[in-house]
Amino acid sequence: MLATPLSWLLALDRWLCVPAFQRVCPKSSNINMPKNKSRDKRGKPLVRSAAGLRPARAHSVKELLARSAPGLTRVTDQAARQSFWGGWLCRHLPTELGARVASVVERDGTLVIFAASAAWCARLRYAVQELDPQIRAAAPQLTAIAVRVQPHS
């Protein structure tokens, strides 16, 4: 029988504390738990205004690629130089030799001209020696010119 009056007294003690709590903290007793702020909710953007948060729009694909991958600009520059030298050599070499130039690469101040075979490589070497002053006038930054055989894959 002691268990029932003791539990009843504990319940009464808790009940009596509620009005006392309401008198001490009137604002806290009338509200429930606060709502989650909007930043904690899923599916909503952090900031609804578009001022200053979005990056500037790219005007071209080339510009976008230049920003996202700087290594691609080096590749495009190298392709442009290769195209320039291929056209330049075709205009200045005899027709039969110009057709045998496989590719041209400019790297580290050296112009490397690849020929289709070893025989054409030897003929191309002599022709390039004659064009050496004109090549250096077209590109003063070149320090050397090499003629090699195109490797087979």
Protein Blocks (a to p, Z undefined) as FASTA:
>chain_A
ZZmmmmmmmmmmmmmmmmmmmmmmmmlmmpccddddfklpghiafblbfghkaccddfbf
klmmmmmmmmlmmmmmmmmmmmmmmmmmmmmmcfklmmmpmbdcdeehiacdddfblklm
mmmmmmmmmmmmmmmmmmmmbmbdcddddddZZ
